[in-house]
Amino acid sequence: MTDFKTLPALGPYRLENITVPACLLGQSGGLVRHAVTIDGATLSDSLDAPVIDMGGAMVLPCFIDMHTHLDKGHIWPRSPNPDGSFMGALTTVAADREAAWSAGDVRTRMDFALRCAYAHGSRAIRTHIDSIAPQDAISWPVLAEMRERWAGRIALQGAALAGVDRVDMTGDYARTADIVAEHGGILGLVTYPVPNLRAQLHGFFKLAMDRDLEVDFHADETGDPSAATLRMIAETVLDIGYDKPVTVGHCCSLAVQPEAEALETLDLVARAGLNIVSLPMCNMYLQDRQAGRTPRWRGITLVHEMKARGINVSFASDNTRDPFYAYGDLDMIEVWREATRIAHLDHSDPDWIAAFLTNPARACGFDAPSLAPGAPADLVILRARGWTEALSRPQSDRIVLRKGRAIDRTLPDYAELDHLMRTS
């Protein structure tokens, strides 16, 4: 394989003998050999360029991370989860938010996280924004500032986050929806079984439709099989004829429900055209955690059954170094590696890589990843010639090209955040 250091700083140049997923070329099957020409900021099919034999190196478009929490990220040193549980995460984040989430605090941690994602090779991110007043009026302007600052490097979307039992759809959350609309965001909601859930969902969708907003849910992030709000979301979409993209994350309880019940729900999800995003690292960390007891299940949703029904399924990072997940670095290659192991994506359809590239782009409306002539020369190059080589190592020596040039992949030092941290 070629020495990656031989890649020129400027084009045009042609990368011959590269390995790419067939699905990214509109073909069936697994991996195929290919060639691309880097011509300035875009890809070309020109043969009139110096040739570099890549020795089979894998080339992918830059990644899309469609479910993150940039406003929570990197607070673990000052607010660790006391027991690793979901309730421990909820209460710890709430206390930290009330004590420390000024605009400056959120801005600094968000920028740190974006620099990590950029160095790892992501070009588009959707982040959820905790939006219970008064935090909504603090964090949404920061997100708008970050979106402008990072334009051309990371396309950034925001989705409001609030618990279904904590909001009044005709009062406080209507005000939040106005803030979301003002900042070009997505309206979001965390759903779990509450007595008035169906009415709350109708009120939520009315807020979205009145403001022409897309929606993004956290649903059924629990091992309780009685949690079945995903079904009610699908039913509501079908009942009211909501026609904008609907994304639902987590859906963990499907995996512990009776098979027939879970599959009936998935049939409804397919009919309603919902997008589903699985967060395997965070859910494996939180779900079925009991002190002194080995977890009995993996915490993820039924991704294979969803894909078999034509449901648009994606994977994403979720939380990063906060009480919901103590680890992570917004590295989509790590997500890809771990999802493959946790969800048994191997020995399955050969196009699962689309769940980290094409599928999230479709769900969120980001530009579709492409290796076609004319596409942006935004690429991740791996010293790997096949799936097992790519997924056996963290690919720390990957090259990330943006506009045809290799970027500096130096990660920010955690010490940069020391001034924001405190110990109890």
C-alpha positions as a Markdown table, in Angstrom:
| # | Residue | x | y | z |
|---|---|---|---|---|
| 1 | Met | 0.0 | 0.0 | 0.0 |
| 2 | Thr | 1.2 | 3.5 | -0.8 |
| 3 | Asp | 2.8 | 5.8 | 1.8 |
| 4 | Phe | 0.0 | 8.1 | 2.6 |
| 5 | Lys | 2.5 | 10.9 | 3.0 |
| 6 | Thr | 2.9 | 10.9 | -0.8 |
| 7 | Leu | -0.5 | 12.5 | -1.3 |
| 8 | Pro | 0.1 | 15.9 | -2.8 |
| 9 | Ala | -1.0 | 19.1 | -1.1 |
| 10 | Leu | -2.6 | 20.3 | -4.4 |
| 11 | Gly | -4.5 | 18.7 | -7.2 |
| 12 | Pro | -5.2 | 17.5 | -9.7 |
| 13 | Tyr | -4.2 | 13.9 | -8.9 |
| 14 | Arg | -5.8 | 10.6 | -9.5 |
| 15 | Leu | -6.2 | 7.9 | -6.8 |
| 16 | Glu | -6.0 | 4.6 | -8.6 |
| 17 | Asn | -6.6 | 1.2 | -7.1 |
| 18 | Ile | -8.8 | 2.3 | -4.2 |
| 19 | Thr | -11.5 | 0.2 | -2.4 |
| 20 | Val | -15.0 | 1.6 | -2.1 |
| 21 | Pro | -18.4 | 0.2 | -1.0 |
| 22 | Ala | -20.4 | -0.8 | -4.2 |
| 23 | Cys | -23.5 | 0.9 | -2.8 |
| 24 | Leu | -21.8 | 4.3 | -3.0 |
| 25 | Leu | -21.5 | 3.7 | -6.8 |
| 26 | Gly | -25.1 | 2.6 | -7.2 |
| 27 | Gln | -24.0 | -1.0 | -7.5 |
| 28 | Ser | -24.9 | -4.1 | -5.7 |
| 29 | Gly | -22.5 | -6.2 | -3.7 |
| 30 | Gly | -19.8 | -5.4 | -1.2 |
| 31 | Leu | -16.5 | -3.7 | -1.9 |
| 32 | Val | -15.1 | -2.9 | -5.4 |
| 33 | Arg | -11.9 | -1.4 | -6.8 |
| 34 | His | -12.3 | 2.1 | -8.2 |
| 35 | Ala | -10.4 | 5.3 | -9.0 |
| 36 | Val | -11.2 | 9.0 | -8.5 |
| 37 | Thr | -9.5 | 12.2 | -9.6 |
| 38 | Ile | -9.1 | 15.0 | -7.1 |
| 39 | Asp | -9.5 | 18.2 | -9.1 |
| 40 | Gly | -9.4 | 21.1 | -6.7 |
| 41 | Ala | -12.4 | 21.0 | -4.4 |
| 42 | Thr | -14.3 | 18.4 | -6.3 |
| 43 | Leu | -14.0 | 14.9 | -7.7 |
| 44 | Ser | -13.6 | 14.3 | -11.5 |
| 45 | Asp | -13.4 | 11.4 | -13.9 |
| 46 | Ser | -10.5 | 12.9 | -15.7 |
| 47 | Leu | -7.6 | 10.6 | -16.6 |
| 48 | Asp | -5.3 | 13.5 | -17.3 |
| 49 | Ala | -3.7 | 13.8 | -13.8 |
| 50 | Pro | -0.7 | 12.3 | -12.0 |
| 51 | Val | -1.6 | 8.8 | -10.7 |
| 52 | Ile | -1.0 | 7.5 | -7.2 |
| 53 | Asp | -1.4 | 3.8 | -6.7 |
| 54 | Met | -3.3 | 3.5 | -3.4 |
| 55 | Gly | -2.7 | -0.2 | -3.0 |
| 56 | Gly | -6.3 | -0.9 | -2.3 |
| 57 | Ala | -6.8 | 1.7 | 0.4 |
| 58 | Met | -10.4 | 2.2 | 1.4 |
| 59 | Val | -12.0 | 5.6 | 0.5 |
| 60 | Leu | -15.3 | 6.9 | 1.9 |
| 61 | Pro | -17.1 | 10.2 | 1.7 |
| 62 | Cys | -17.0 | 12.2 | 5.0 |
| 63 | Phe | -19.4 | 11.0 | 7.6 |
| 64 | Ile | -22.8 | 12.3 | 8.9 |
| 65 | Asp | -23.5 | 12.2 | 12.6 |
| 66 | Met | -27.2 | 12.7 | 12.9 |
| 67 | His | -27.8 | 12.4 | 16.6 |
| 68 | Thr | -25.5 | 14.1 | 19.1 |
| 69 | His | -25.7 | 16.3 | 22.2 |
| 70 | Leu | -23.1 | 19.0 | 21.7 |
| 71 | Asp | -24.6 | 21.1 | 24.5 |
| 72 | Lys | -24.0 | 18.4 | 27.1 |
| 73 | Gly | -20.6 | 17.2 | 25.8 |
| 74 | His | -17.5 | 17.0 | 28.0 |
| 75 | Ile | -19.1 | 17.8 | 31.4 |
| 76 | Trp | -18.1 | 14.4 | 32.9 |
| 77 | Pro | -15.1 | 15.8 | 34.8 |
| 78 | Arg | -17.3 | 18.2 | 36.8 |
| 79 | Ser | -20.5 | 16.1 | 36.8 |
| 80 | Pro | -19.9 | 12.4 | 36.5 |
| 81 | Asn | -22.8 | 10.0 | 36.6 |
| 82 | Pro | -22.8 | 8.6 | 40.2 |
| 83 | Asp | -23.9 | 5.1 | 39.3 |
| 84 | Gly | -24.0 | 4.8 | 35.5 |
| 85 | Ser | -27.8 | 4.6 | 35.4 |
| 86 | Phe | -30.2 | 6.4 | 33.2 |
| 87 | Met | -31.8 | 8.2 | 36.2 |
| 88 | Gly | -28.3 | 9.1 | 37.4 |
| 89 | Ala | -27.7 | 10.7 | 34.1 |
| 90 | Leu | -31.0 | 12.7 | 34.1 |
| 91 | Thr | -30.5 | 14.1 | 37.6 |
| 92 | Thr | -26.8 | 14.9 | 37.1 |
| 93 | Val | -27.3 | 16.7 | 33.8 |
| 94 | Ala | -30.2 | 18.7 | 35.2 |
| 95 | Ala | -28.1 | 19.9 | 38.1 |
| 96 | Asp | -25.1 | 20.7 | 35.9 |
| 97 | Arg | -27.4 | 22.6 | 33.5 |
| 98 | Glu | -28.8 | 24.7 | 36.2 |
| 99 | Ala | -25.5 | 25.5 | 37.8 |
| 100 | Ala | -23.2 | 26.0 | 34.8 |
| 101 | Trp | -24.8 | 26.2 | 31.3 |
| 102 | Ser | -24.0 | 29.8 | 30.5 |
| 103 | Ala | -23.6 | 30.9 | 26.8 |
| 104 | Gly | -19.9 | 30.9 | 27.3 |
| 105 | Asp | -19.8 | 27.4 | 28.8 |
| 106 | Val | -22.0 | 25.9 | 26.1 |
| 107 | Arg | -20.1 | 27.7 | 23.3 |
| 108 | Thr | -16.7 | 26.5 | 24.5 |
| 109 | Arg | -17.6 | 22.9 | 24.9 |
| 110 | Met | -19.6 | 22.8 | 21.7 |
| 111 | Asp | -16.6 | 24.2 | 19.7 |
| 112 | Phe | -14.3 | 21.7 | 21.3 |
| 113 | Ala | -16.6 | 18.8 | 20.2 |
| 114 | Leu | -16.9 | 20.1 | 16.7 |
| 115 | Arg | -13.1 | 20.3 | 16.4 |
| 116 | Cys | -13.0 | 16.6 | 17.4 |
| 117 | Ala | -15.7 | 15.6 | 14.9 |
| 118 | Tyr | -14.0 | 17.6 | 12.1 |
| 119 | Ala | -10.6 | 15.9 | 12.8 |
| 120 | His | -12.2 | 12.5 | 12.7 |
| 121 | Gly | -13.9 | 13.1 | 9.3 |
| 122 | Ser | -17.5 | 14.3 | 9.9 |
| 123 | Arg | -18.9 | 16.9 | 7.6 |
| 124 | Ala | -22.5 | 17.2 | 8.9 |
| 125 | Ile | -24.0 | 16.9 | 12.4 |
| 126 | Arg | -27.4 | 17.2 | 14.0 |
| 127 | Thr | -27.3 | 18.1 | 17.7 |
| 128 | His | -30.1 | 18.0 | 20.2 |
| 129 | Ile | -30.4 | 21.1 | 22.3 |
| 130 | Asp | -31.9 | 21.0 | 25.8 |
| 131 | Ser | -34.8 | 23.4 | 25.5 |
| 132 | Ile | -36.6 | 23.7 | 28.8 |
| 133 | Ala | -36.9 | 27.4 | 29.5 |
| 134 | Pro | -34.8 | 29.4 | 30.3 |
| 135 | Gln | -32.1 | 27.3 | 28.7 |
| 136 | Asp | -33.7 | 27.5 | 25.2 |
| 137 | Ala | -33.0 | 31.3 | 25.1 |
| 138 | Ile | -29.4 | 30.7 | 26.0 |
| 139 | Ser | -28.4 | 27.7 | 23.9 |
| 140 | Trp | -30.2 | 28.3 | 20.6 |
| 141 | Pro | -28.3 | 31.6 | 19.9 |
| 142 | Val | -25.1 | 29.8 | 20.6 |
| 143 | Leu | -26.0 | 27.0 | 18.1 |
| 144 | Ala | -26.7 | 29.7 | 15.5 |
| 145 | Glu | -23.3 | 31.2 | 16.2 |
| 146 | Met | -21.6 | 27.8 | 15.9 |
| 147 | Arg | -23.4 | 27.0 | 12.7 |
| 148 | Glu | -22.1 | 30.2 | 11.1 |
| 149 | Arg | -18.6 | 29.8 | 12.5 |
| 150 | Trp | -18.4 | 26.2 | 11.1 |
| 151 | Ala | -20.1 | 26.8 | 7.8 |
| 152 | Gly | -18.1 | 25.1 | 5.0 |
| 153 | Arg | -16.6 | 22.6 | 7.4 |
| 154 | Ile | -19.5 | 21.0 | 9.3 |
| 155 | Ala | -23.1 | 21.6 | 8.3 |
| 156 | Leu | -24.9 | 21.9 | 11.7 |
| 157 | Gln | -28.5 | 21.3 | 12.5 |
| 158 | Gly | -30.3 | 21.7 | 15.9 |
| 159 | Ala | -33.2 | 19.8 | 17.3 |
| 160 | Ala | -35.0 | 21.0 | 20.5 |
| 161 | Leu | -35.1 | 18.5 | 23.4 |
| 162 | Ala | -37.7 | 18.4 | 26.1 |
| 163 | Gly | -39.6 | 15.7 | 28.0 |
| 164 | Val | -43.2 | 15.1 | 27.1 |
| 165 | Asp | -44.2 | 15.4 | 30.7 |
| 166 | Arg | -42.4 | 18.7 | 31.2 |
| 167 | Val | -44.0 | 20.9 | 28.6 |
| 168 | Asp | -47.2 | 22.7 | 27.9 |
| 169 | Met | -47.9 | 22.6 | 24.1 |
| 170 | Thr | -50.1 | 25.7 | 24.3 |
| 171 | Gly | -47.8 | 27.6 | 26.6 |
| 172 | Asp | -44.1 | 27.3 | 27.3 |
| 173 | Tyr | -43.3 | 24.9 | 24.5 |
| 174 | Ala | -45.1 | 27.1 | 22.0 |
| 175 | Arg | -42.6 | 29.8 | 23.0 |
| 176 | Thr | -39.8 | 27.3 | 22.5 |
| 177 | Ala | -41.1 | 26.3 | 19.1 |
| 178 | Asp | -40.9 | 30.0 | 18.1 |
| 179 | Ile | -37.3 | 30.1 | 19.1 |
| 180 | Val | -36.6 | 26.9 | 17.2 |
| 181 | Ala | -38.3 | 28.3 | 14.1 |
| 182 | Glu | -36.4 | 31.6 | 14.4 |
| 183 | His | -33.1 | 29.6 | 14.3 |
| 184 | Gly | -34.1 | 27.2 | 11.5 |
| 185 | Gly | -34.2 | 24.2 | 13.8 |
| 186 | Ile | -36.1 | 21.0 | 14.2 |
| 187 | Leu | -38.8 | 20.5 | 16.9 |
| 188 | Gly | -38.0 | 17.6 | 19.2 |
| 189 | Leu | -39.6 | 15.7 | 22.1 |
| 190 | Val | -38.7 | 12.9 | 24.5 |
| 191 | Thr | -41.6 | 10.4 | 24.7 |
| 192 | Tyr | -42.4 | 7.8 | 27.4 |
| 193 | Pro | -45.7 | 6.5 | 28.6 |
| 194 | Val | -47.8 | 9.3 | 30.2 |
| 195 | Pro | -51.6 | 9.3 | 30.6 |
| 196 | Asn | -52.1 | 12.1 | 28.0 |
| 197 | Leu | -49.5 | 11.1 | 25.5 |
| 198 | Arg | -51.8 | 11.0 | 22.5 |
| 199 | Ala | -53.1 | 14.5 | 23.2 |
| 200 | Gln | -49.6 | 15.7 | 23.8 |
| 201 | Leu | -48.4 | 14.3 | 20.4 |
| 202 | His | -51.3 | 16.0 | 18.6 |
| 203 | Gly | -50.4 | 19.3 | 20.3 |
| 204 | Phe | -46.7 | 18.7 | 19.4 |
| 205 | Phe | -47.4 | 18.1 | 15.7 |
| 206 | Lys | -49.6 | 21.1 | 15.6 |
| 207 | Leu | -46.8 | 23.3 | 16.9 |
| 208 | Ala | -44.5 | 21.8 | 14.2 |
| 209 | Met | -47.0 | 22.2 | 11.4 |
| 210 | Asp | -48.0 | 25.7 | 12.3 |
| 211 | Arg | -44.3 | 26.7 | 12.0 |
| 212 | Asp | -43.4 | 24.4 | 9.1 |
| 213 | Leu | -40.9 | 22.4 | 11.2 |
| 214 | Glu | -39.5 | 18.9 | 10.9 |
| 215 | Val | -39.6 | 16.7 | 14.0 |
| 216 | Asp | -37.1 | 14.5 | 15.9 |
| 217 | Phe | -38.0 | 12.2 | 18.8 |
| 218 | His | -36.2 | 10.4 | 21.6 |
| 219 | Ala | -38.5 | 7.4 | 22.2 |
| 220 | Asp | -38.7 | 4.3 | 24.5 |
| 221 | Glu | -35.1 | 4.6 | 25.8 |
| 222 | Thr | -35.7 | 1.9 | 28.3 |
| 223 | Gly | -35.8 | -1.8 | 28.9 |
| 224 | Asp | -39.4 | -1.7 | 30.0 |
| 225 | Pro | -41.4 | -3.6 | 27.4 |
| 226 | Ser | -44.6 | -1.6 | 28.2 |
| 227 | Ala | -42.9 | 1.5 | 26.8 |
| 228 | Ala | -44.4 | 1.6 | 23.3 |
| 229 | Thr | -44.5 | 5.3 | 22.3 |
| 230 | Leu | -42.9 | 4.6 | 19.0 |
| 231 | Arg | -46.2 | 2.9 | 17.9 |
| 232 | Met | -48.2 | 5.9 | 19.0 |
| 233 | Ile | -45.9 | 8.3 | 17.1 |
| 234 | Ala | -46.4 | 6.3 | 13.9 |
| 235 | Glu | -50.1 | 6.1 | 14.4 |
| 236 | Thr | -50.3 | 9.9 | 15.0 |
| 237 | Val | -48.3 | 10.6 | 11.8 |
| 238 | Leu | -50.6 | 8.4 | 9.8 |
| 239 | Asp | -53.7 | 9.9 | 11.5 |
| 240 | Ile | -52.9 | 13.6 | 10.9 |
| 241 | Gly | -51.1 | 13.1 | 7.5 |
| 242 | Tyr | -47.9 | 14.9 | 8.7 |
| 243 | Asp | -45.7 | 15.0 | 5.6 |
| 244 | Lys | -42.4 | 16.3 | 6.8 |
| 245 | Pro | -39.5 | 14.1 | 7.8 |
| 246 | Val | -39.9 | 12.4 | 11.2 |
| 247 | Thr | -36.9 | 10.9 | 13.0 |
| 248 | Val | -37.1 | 8.7 | 16.0 |
| 249 | Gly | -34.0 | 7.8 | 18.1 |
| 250 | His | -33.3 | 4.9 | 20.5 |
| 251 | Cys | -36.5 | 2.7 | 20.5 |
| 252 | Cys | -34.7 | 0.3 | 22.8 |
| 253 | Ser | -37.8 | -1.3 | 24.3 |
| 254 | Leu | -38.7 | -2.9 | 21.0 |
| 255 | Ala | -36.0 | -5.5 | 21.7 |
| 256 | Val | -37.6 | -6.7 | 24.9 |
| 257 | Gln | -41.2 | -6.7 | 23.7 |
| 258 | Pro | -43.1 | -9.8 | 22.5 |
| 259 | Glu | -42.0 | -10.5 | 18.9 |
| 260 | Ala | -45.4 | -10.1 | 17.3 |
| 261 | Glu | -46.0 | -6.8 | 19.0 |
| 262 | Ala | -42.6 | -5.4 | 18.1 |
| 263 | Leu | -43.0 | -6.4 | 14.4 |
| 264 | Glu | -46.5 | -5.0 | 14.2 |
| 265 | Thr | -45.1 | -1.7 | 15.4 |
| 266 | Leu | -42.4 | -1.8 | 12.8 |
| 267 | Asp | -45.0 | -2.4 | 10.1 |
| 268 | Leu | -46.6 | 0.9 | 11.3 |
| 269 | Val | -43.3 | 2.7 | 11.3 |
| 270 | Ala | -42.7 | 1.6 | 7.7 |
| 271 | Arg | -46.1 | 2.7 | 6.6 |
| 272 | Ala | -45.6 | 6.1 | 8.3 |
| 273 | Gly | -42.2 | 6.5 | 6.6 |
| 274 | Leu | -40.3 | 7.2 | 9.9 |
| 275 | Asn | -36.5 | 7.5 | 10.0 |
| 276 | Ile | -34.9 | 5.6 | 12.9 |
| 277 | Val | -31.5 | 6.2 | 14.4 |
| 278 | Ser | -29.8 | 3.7 | 16.7 |
| 279 | Leu | -27.3 | 4.9 | 19.3 |
| 280 | Pro | -25.5 | 1.6 | 20.2 |
| 281 | Met | -22.7 | 2.9 | 22.3 |
| 282 | Cys | -24.8 | 5.1 | 24.7 |
| 283 | Asn | -27.6 | 2.5 | 24.9 |
| 284 | Met | -25.2 | -0.3 | 25.7 |
| 285 | Tyr | -23.7 | 1.8 | 28.4 |
| 286 | Leu | -27.0 | 2.8 | 30.1 |
| 287 | Gln | -29.5 | 0.0 | 29.4 |
| 288 | Asp | -29.9 | -2.9 | 31.8 |
| 289 | Arg | -27.4 | -1.5 | 34.2 |
| 290 | Gln | -27.8 | -2.8 | 37.8 |
| 291 | Ala | -25.1 | -2.8 | 40.4 |
| 292 | Gly | -23.3 | -6.1 | 40.8 |
| 293 | Arg | -25.3 | -7.7 | 37.9 |
| 294 | Thr | -24.1 | -8.5 | 34.4 |
| 295 | Pro | -26.4 | -6.9 | 31.8 |
| 296 | Arg | -28.6 | -9.3 | 29.9 |
| 297 | Trp | -29.2 | -7.4 | 26.7 |
| 298 | Arg | -27.4 | -4.9 | 24.4 |
| 299 | Gly | -29.8 | -2.0 | 24.6 |
| 300 | Ile | -30.2 | -1.4 | 20.9 |
| 301 | Thr | -33.3 | -1.5 | 18.7 |
| 302 | Leu | -34.3 | -4.0 | 16.0 |
| 303 | Val | -32.2 | -2.6 | 13.1 |
| 304 | His | -32.2 | -5.7 | 10.9 |
| 305 | Glu | -36.0 | -6.1 | 11.1 |
| 306 | Met | -36.3 | -2.4 | 10.3 |
| 307 | Lys | -34.0 | -2.6 | 7.3 |
| 308 | Ala | -35.9 | -5.6 | 6.0 |
| 309 | Arg | -39.1 | -3.5 | 5.9 |
| 310 | Gly | -37.4 | -0.6 | 4.0 |
| 311 | Ile | -37.2 | 1.7 | 7.1 |
| 312 | Asn | -34.5 | 4.2 | 6.8 |
| 313 | Val | -32.1 | 3.2 | 9.6 |
| 314 | Ser | -29.0 | 5.1 | 10.7 |
| 315 | Phe | -26.4 | 4.9 | 13.5 |
| 316 | Ala | -24.9 | 7.9 | 15.3 |
| 317 | Ser | -22.7 | 9.0 | 18.3 |
| 318 | Asp | -25.2 | 10.3 | 20.8 |
| 319 | Asn | -23.6 | 11.6 | 24.0 |
| 320 | Thr | -19.9 | 12.3 | 24.5 |
| 321 | Arg | -18.2 | 12.4 | 27.9 |
| 322 | Asp | -21.2 | 13.4 | 29.8 |
| 323 | Pro | -23.4 | 11.5 | 32.4 |
| 324 | Phe | -25.3 | 9.7 | 29.6 |
| 325 | Tyr | -22.1 | 8.2 | 28.2 |
| 326 | Ala | -18.7 | 8.6 | 29.8 |
| 327 | Tyr | -16.7 | 8.0 | 26.6 |
| 328 | Gly | -16.7 | 8.8 | 22.9 |
| 329 | Asp | -15.2 | 11.5 | 20.8 |
| 330 | Leu | -17.7 | 12.1 | 17.9 |
| 331 | Asp | -15.8 | 9.6 | 15.8 |
| 332 | Met | -18.1 | 8.0 | 13.3 |
| 333 | Ile | -15.5 | 5.3 | 12.6 |
| 334 | Glu | -15.7 | 4.3 | 16.2 |
| 335 | Val | -19.5 | 4.2 | 15.9 |
| 336 | Trp | -19.3 | 2.1 | 12.8 |
| 337 | Arg | -16.9 | -0.3 | 14.4 |
| 338 | Glu | -18.9 | -0.7 | 17.6 |
| 339 | Ala | -22.3 | -0.9 | 15.8 |
| 340 | Thr | -20.9 | -3.7 | 13.6 |
| 341 | Arg | -20.0 | -5.7 | 16.7 |
| 342 | Ile | -23.0 | -4.9 | 18.9 |
| 343 | Ala | -25.7 | -5.2 | 16.2 |
| 344 | His | -24.1 | -8.0 | 14.1 |
| 345 | Leu | -24.0 | -6.0 | 11.0 |
| 346 | Asp | -21.4 | -8.4 | 9.6 |
| 347 | His | -22.7 | -11.6 | 8.0 |
| 348 | Ser | -25.6 | -9.5 | 6.8 |
| 349 | Asp | -26.4 | -7.2 | 3.9 |
| 350 | Pro | -23.1 | -5.7 | 2.4 |
| 351 | Asp | -24.4 | -2.1 | 2.3 |
| 352 | Trp | -24.7 | -1.3 | 6.0 |
| 353 | Ile | -22.1 | 1.4 | 5.6 |
| 354 | Ala | -25.0 | 3.5 | 4.1 |
| 355 | Ala | -26.4 | 3.7 | 7.7 |
| 356 | Phe | -23.4 | 6.0 | 8.5 |
| 357 | Leu | -23.5 | 8.0 | 5.3 |
| 358 | Thr | -26.4 | 8.0 | 2.9 |
| 359 | Asn | -29.2 | 7.1 | 5.3 |
| 360 | Pro | -28.6 | 9.9 | 7.8 |
| 361 | Ala | -28.2 | 12.4 | 4.9 |
| 362 | Arg | -31.6 | 11.3 | 3.7 |
| 363 | Ala | -33.2 | 11.5 | 7.1 |
| 364 | Cys | -31.8 | 15.0 | 7.9 |
| 365 | Gly | -31.8 | 16.6 | 4.4 |
| 366 | Phe | -28.0 | 16.9 | 4.3 |
| 367 | Asp | -26.3 | 16.7 | 0.9 |
| 368 | Ala | -26.0 | 13.0 | -0.1 |
| 369 | Pro | -22.5 | 11.5 | 0.2 |
| 370 | Ser | -21.1 | 10.7 | -3.2 |
| 371 | Leu | -18.0 | 9.5 | -5.0 |
| 372 | Ala | -19.4 | 10.6 | -8.4 |
| 373 | Pro | -17.7 | 13.2 | -10.6 |
| 374 | Gly | -18.6 | 16.7 | -9.4 |
| 375 | Ala | -19.1 | 15.6 | -5.8 |
| 376 | Pro | -17.1 | 17.5 | -3.1 |
| 377 | Ala | -13.6 | 16.1 | -2.6 |
| 378 | Asp | -14.4 | 15.5 | 1.1 |
| 379 | Leu | -13.0 | 12.0 | 1.8 |
| 380 | Val | -11.8 | 9.8 | 4.5 |
| 381 | Ile | -8.9 | 7.5 | 3.4 |
| 382 | Leu | -8.2 | 4.4 | 5.5 |
| 383 | Arg | -5.1 | 2.1 | 5.4 |
| 384 | Ala | -7.4 | -0.8 | 5.0 |
| 385 | Arg | -8.3 | -3.0 | 2.0 |
| 386 | Gly | -11.4 | -4.7 | 3.3 |
| 387 | Trp | -14.0 | -4.6 | 6.1 |
| 388 | Thr | -12.0 | -6.6 | 8.7 |
| 389 | Glu | -8.9 | -4.4 | 8.2 |
| 390 | Ala | -11.0 | -1.3 | 8.4 |
| 391 | Leu | -12.9 | -2.4 | 11.5 |
| 392 | Ser | -10.1 | -4.2 | 13.4 |
| 393 | Arg | -8.1 | -1.0 | 14.2 |
| 394 | Pro | -9.2 | 2.5 | 15.2 |
| 395 | Gln | -7.8 | 4.0 | 11.9 |
| 396 | Ser | -5.9 | 6.6 | 13.8 |
| 397 | Asp | -3.7 | 7.2 | 10.8 |
| 398 | Arg | -6.6 | 8.0 | 8.5 |
| 399 | Ile | -6.4 | 10.9 | 6.1 |
| 400 | Val | -9.3 | 13.3 | 5.9 |
| 401 | Leu | -9.5 | 15.4 | 2.7 |
| 402 | Arg | -11.7 | 18.5 | 2.7 |
| 403 | Lys | -12.0 | 20.3 | -0.6 |
| 404 | Gly | -9.3 | 18.1 | -1.9 |
| 405 | Arg | -6.7 | 18.9 | 0.7 |
| 406 | Ala | -5.6 | 16.9 | 3.7 |
| 407 | Ile | -6.6 | 18.6 | 7.0 |
| 408 | Asp | -4.6 | 18.8 | 10.2 |
| 409 | Arg | -6.1 | 16.0 | 12.3 |
| 410 | Thr | -4.6 | 17.0 | 15.6 |
| 411 | Leu | -7.2 | 16.6 | 18.3 |
| 412 | Pro | -7.8 | 19.4 | 20.8 |
| 413 | Asp | -6.3 | 18.8 | 24.3 |
| 414 | Tyr | -8.8 | 18.1 | 27.1 |
| 415 | Ala | -6.8 | 20.6 | 29.2 |
| 416 | Glu | -8.4 | 23.3 | 27.1 |
| 417 | Leu | -11.6 | 22.7 | 29.1 |
| 418 | Asp | -10.0 | 22.6 | 32.6 |
| 419 | His | -11.2 | 26.2 | 33.4 |
| 420 | Leu | -14.8 | 25.0 | 33.0 |
| 421 | Met | -14.5 | 22.0 | 35.2 |
| 422 | Arg | -14.9 | 21.7 | 38.9 |
| 423 | Thr | -14.9 | 18.9 | 41.5 |
| 424 | Ser | -17.5 | 18.3 | 44.2 |
